[in-house]
């Protein structure tokens, strides 16, 4: 554990950045699932469309290293990213499926 701490402003910017990326990744995964699975009733159980969210979660791990978040990588951080991405994907894709949204 490091004895140096980041400023509150830097910590807030880090938190907002990670939350924004997880939200955008979840919504993008919903559009990807819609594109792959379609909007019919069978789309809700299509495993291929559901893999898109897993790819979106995994793709974020190296992204945070590229952005310079050196302290990123604990179990809590990974669970947060996975949950937030899944939640945004689930809600967005659910709305798209129930309203008959199409690309």
C-alpha positions in Angstrom: 0.0 0.0 0.0 1.3 3.4 -0.9 1.8 6.1 1.6 1.0 8.8 -1.0 -2.6 9.6 -1.6 -4.2 11.3 -4.6 -6.0 14.6 -4.2 -9.8 14.5 -3.7 -10.2 16.2 -7.1 -8.1 13.5 -8.8 -10.0 10.7 -7.0 -13.4 12.2 -8.1 -12.2 12.6 -11.7 -11.1 8.9 -11.7 -14.4 7.8 -10.3 -16.4 9.8 -12.8 -14.3 8.6 -15.7 -14.6 4.9 -14.8 -18.4 5.2 -14.2 -18.9 7.0 -17.5 -16.9 4.4 -19.4 -18.8 1.5 -17.8 -22.1 3.2 -18.7 -21.1 3.8 -22.3 -19.8 0.3 -22.6 -23.1 -1.1 -21.3 -25.2 0.9 -23.7 -22.8 0.0 -26.6 -23.1 -3.6 -25.7 -26.9 -3.3 -25.8 -26.7 -2.0 -29.3 -24.3 -4.8 -30.2 -26.7 -7.4 -28.8 -29.6 -5.8 -30.6 -27.6 -5.9 -33.9 -26.6 -9.5 -33.4 -29.8 -10.9 -31.9 -32.6 -8.8 -33.4 -35.7 -7.7 -31.6 -37.9 -10.8 -31.7 -38.9 -12.9 -28.7 -36.1 -15.4 -29.4 -33.5 -12.6 -29.1 -33.9 -12.5 -25.3 -32.5 -16.0 -25.0 -29.9 -15.7 -27.7 -26.5 -16.6 -26.1 -24.5 -14.9 -28.9 -26.1 -11.6 -28.1 -25.4 -12.1 -24.4 -21.7 -12.7 -25.1 -21.4 -9.1 -26.3 -21.7 -7.8 -22.7 -19.0 -10.2 -21.5 -16.7 -8.9 -24.3 -17.5 -5.3 -23.3 -16.5 -6.1 -19.7 -13.3 -7.8 -20.6 -12.3 -5.0 -23.1 -12.4 -2.4 -20.3 -9.6 -4.1 -18.3 -6.7 -3.0 -20.5 -8.4 0.3 -21.3 -7.9 1.5 -17.7 -4.2 0.7 -17.8 -4.0 2.7 -21.1 -5.7 5.7 -19.4 -3.1 5.7 -16.6 -5.1 4.3 -13.7 -2.2 2.6 -12.0 -4.1 1.8 -8.8 -6.9 0.1 -10.8 -7.1 -3.7 -10.6 -8.4 -4.9 -7.3 -11.3 -7.4 -7.0 -13.6 -4.6 -5.9 -12.8 -2.5 -9.0 -13.4 -5.5 -11.4 -16.7 -6.3 -9.7 -17.8 -2.7 -9.9 -17.0 -2.5 -13.7 -18.7 -5.8 -14.3 -21.8 -4.9 -12.4 -22.2 -1.4 -13.9 -21.6 -2.6 -17.4 -24.1 -5.5 -17.0 -26.7 -3.2 -15.4 -26.6 -0.6 -18.2 -26.6 -3.4 -20.8 -29.5 -5.2 -19.2 -31.7 -2.1 -18.8 -30.9 -0.7 -22.3 -31.3 -4.0 -24.1 -34.5 -4.8 -22.2 -36.0 -1.4 -23.2 -34.9 -2.0 -26.8 -36.5 -5.5 -26.8 -39.8 -4.5 -25.3 -40.3 -1.4 -27.4 -39.4 -3.1 -30.7 -36.5 -0.7 -31.3 -34.6 -1.5 -34.5 -31.4 -0.3 -36.0 
